[in-house]
């Protein structure tokens, strides 16, 4: 009986320690201050949440439909999308600090001769990531694409989060 109890206790301790491992975020090389992780390591046993891509809400519904005034610029759209992601994560008991991977789809801005406004995206992004209140950085990819489902939308973001 005593041996069975010791074995069960050891088994519990081993299984608990393997799931209690922390998520590890790897910094970019050369002491880069760019606010993304080079990689994020998620230990076995963590719950992974895949959020579908989110697009912006209308900035000004009274403006001409699908115009720049209707949707806003890249920074405004980024803030809109990240706010939606934040709310969705919160409804699941998570936060932006739990995001481990982000994929960003940016449409070329007509005001920039069809080039993506990466600077505008970063101005919105850095309101949510790499701040004093929320220092955790996700691994991230950002791509310029030909278009999104609705004309005038410039930003779509999908994330993967891990329950701590």
HELIX and SHEET records of a PDB file:
HELIX    1   1 UNK A    2  UNK A   19  1                                  18    
HELIX    2   2 UNK A   68  UNK A   71  1                                   4    
HELIX    3   3 UNK A   74  UNK A   91  1                                  18    
HELIX    4   4 UNK A   96  UNK A   98  5                                   3    
HELIX    5   5 UNK A  110  UNK A  112  5                                   3    
HELIX    6   6 UNK A  118  UNK A  125  1                                   8    
SHEET    1   A 2 UNK A  24  UNK A  26  0                                        
SHEET    2   A 2 UNK A  39  UNK A  41 -1                                        
SHEET    1   B 4 UNK A  48  UNK A  55  0                                        
SHEET    2   B 4 UNK A 155  UNK A 162 -1                                        
SHEET    3   B 4 UNK A  99  UNK A 107 -1                                        
SHEET    4   B 4 UNK A 139  UNK A 145  1                                        
END                                                                             
